[in-house]
Amino acid sequence: MKLAPSILAADFARLGAQIADAEKAGADRIHIDVMDGHFVPNITMGAPIVASLRPVTKLPLETHLMISNPDLFLQEFADSGSDSFLVHWEGNANLHRTVQTIRALGKHAGVAINPATPAAVLEEILPDVDQVLVMTVNPGFGHQHFIYSTLSKIQRVRWLIDRVKPECDLEVDGGIDPETAKLCIEAGANVLVAGTSVFGTKESVDEAMSRLRAGGEVTYANRNNRIGKNGRQHGAAADAGRPRVRGL
């Protein structure tokens, strides 16, 4: 299980210090939400923020591009220090070309899908990506409530990954707290993006991340142990494990 604190909920007056706190607390990567006011109804941050963070942390900087025409900005973010990119299936006229552009820059590539987008759209692009992000809220704003109907989709994406590319990460983003984290991991996720529950509580960043990890790691271990006892290792394809949900 991996944790990716999202700086969307951080205190930007103390951004460097909070990133350092997250790194000390065991974060696996830093999640950077980039929004342009067109693809989603909000404007957040651009490449200068990535450039300012690069000297501050050794953690991978994961850049989630919730923007129109992401291809136009990949080079700029790569030059600023982004280690990986998440681009949306929605609204992308040639997703394969975008992913190949990311690869050509020497960066990790991931594809994100919104709550209303079916898992089936991932089947053709999955062999080319390192990660899939399932949005568990509608993209655009922090502090939203988790959409529970996305849990069955996480299961379907997990089945696809196990069948097509077992080494691919399955990340979830939106409304992740200690309780919803357990549900997502049980459904098949192995990377949790958390903003408000890390940076927006009265606890320290270390305490908040410890609470997320505590239940999440137990659930992750139990899930993998159960899979092992059933005779199928995590990541192995098995039609018997396919979720029986209409539309894949």
N, C-alpha and C positions, 0 to 999 in steps of 0.2 A: 504494500500500500504506500502511495506517495501523496504528499501534501504540496499544493501550489497556492500559497497565499496570494490573494488578489489585491493589488495596491489601489484599486478603485475605492476601497473603503478606508484607506490609510489617511493619516493626518499629513497633508503635504508640507506643512511647516516643519515636520519632523521625519520626512520621508526616508532619508538616509539612515537615521537611527532606527526606524521601525524595520527597514529591510535588514539591518544588522541584527536586530532582535530576532527576526524570523529565521535568519540563517543560523544563529546560535541555538535556536529552539528546534532545529532539525528539519527545516523546510527543504524540499527536494528541488524546487524551482520557484521562480517568481512569475506570476501571471500578470500581464499588462494588457488592460482593456483599452483598445483604441476605437473611438467612435467619431463619426464625421457629421452627424446631424441629418444625414440623408438615408443611409442604410438603416439606421436606428434613430429614434427621436431624441438624441442627446449628443453633446460634444464633450470629449474628455481630454485626451493627451496625444502628443505626437512624438516624432523621433527624438526631439531634444530631451524628453524625459528619459528615454532609453539610454541616450548618450550620457546623461548625468548619473544614471544608476550603474553603468558598466564599471566604473572604477571603484564602486562602493561594495560590490559583492562578487564572489566567485561563482555564485549559483547561476544556472542557466536562466536566461531571460526569455520567457515564452510570450510571444506577442500575438494577441487575439485581435485580428483585424475585422471589426464590424463596420466596414466601410464599403462604399461603392468603388468599383475598379481597383481592387487591391494590387493588381499587377503594377500599377503606376508608382507604388510606394515601397515595393519590396526592397529595391536596391538601397534606398535611403535608410530604411530600418536596419537592413543588414549591415550597412556601413556604420550605423550608430551602436551596434553591439547586440542585436537580437540573435538568439541562438536557434530559435524555432518559430514557426508561424502556424497559426490556425486561421484558415479561411473558410468562409461559409459556402455551403452548397447552394443556398438560396441566392438567386440573382446573378450567378456566375455563368456567363455564356459559354465558357470553355474551361471547366474546372481542371481538366487534365493539363492544359497548358500552364495554368497558374501553379499547379503542383510541380511541374517540371521546371518552371522558372525558379521556384524555391530550391529545388534540388541542385540546379546549376549554380546557385549562390553558395552551395555547401552547407545548407541549413536543413534542419529537420522539418518535415511537412506534416500538417494535420488538417483534417476537415471537420467542421462543426455543422451540426444540424439543429434547427429550432424545434420547439416542442410540437408543433403541428406537422413537421416533416417526417414522413415514414422512414423506417430503417432501411427499406429496400433500395433507396437511392444510393446507398454506399457500396453496393455490391461490385460495381465496375471499377470504382476508384480505390477501393480498399487495398489491393495489392501494391499500390504506389505510395501509401502513406505510412507514417510512423505512429500515428495517433488519430483517434476519433474523439470528438468532444460532443457529448449530448447535452444540450441546454435544458436545464430543468426549471428555468423561468424564461419568459420572453426577453430577448436581449435588449439592452438600452439603459437599464437603471439597476443600481444596487438596492439592497434592503427589501427585496421582493420575497413573497411566500413561495415555497417549493410547490411545484405542480406534480401531484402524486401520480397522475396518469402517465408520466414519463417513465415510471419504473418498469412497466412491461416493455417499453421500447429499449431500455437499457438491456433487458434480458435478450431481446432479439438481436441487438447489436453485438452483445457478447457471443451469441451463437454464431453470427457471421464471422466475427474475428477468429473464433476457435476453428472455424472451418477453412477460412481463407488465409489468414495471416496471424498466427497465434502470438507472435512477439509484439503485435501492435497494442499500444496502451489504449485503455478506455477511460476517458476523463468525463467528469460531470461538473456542471457549473450552474449555480443559482440556488439560493436558499439552503445552502449546506451548513448544517449545524451538527452537534454530536448525535442527534437522533436520526436525522435524514441521512447522515453519512453512513450509518449502519445499514439503512434500507438500500442505499445505492450500491454499497459493497456487496451486500447479499444478492442484489440483482446482477452483479457482474462487473461493476466499475473497479478500477484499481488506482485511479488518480482523482483526488478531490481538490477542486478549486473552492477556496473559502475566503471571503472578504470580510463581511460584517462580523462573522463569528470568530475572526482572528484579530482584526484591528478595531472593531466597533463595540467592544464590550468593556466592562469595568475591570476585567482581569488584565493581567499583563499578557503580552503576546506569547510568552513561554507557557503560562497557565492555560491560555485559550487553546493553543496548539496541542498541549498535553491532553486536554479533554477530548479533542477531536481524535487524536491518535488512540486513546485508551480503548474506546469502544470499537473504533474502526479496525484496529489491528486484530482484536479478538474475533470480530466477525469475519475478517479476511482469512484468518487462520482456520476458523471453523468451516468456512465455505470450501477452502481447498482440501481440508481433511475429509470432508464429506464426499467431494468429488473423487478423491483417491480411494476411499472405501467402496465407492460404487464402481471401481475398476476403470475409471477414465481420468487421466491426468489433466490438470489445468492446461488448456491450450490445445487439447486433442480434439479432432473433429469426430462428431458422433451424431448421426441423425436422430438417435434415440433421445438426445438431450435437447432437440430443437423445440423451442416454445411453440405450443399449439395456438398461435394467435393469427387471426385472419390478416392477410396482407403482408405476411412475413413478420 
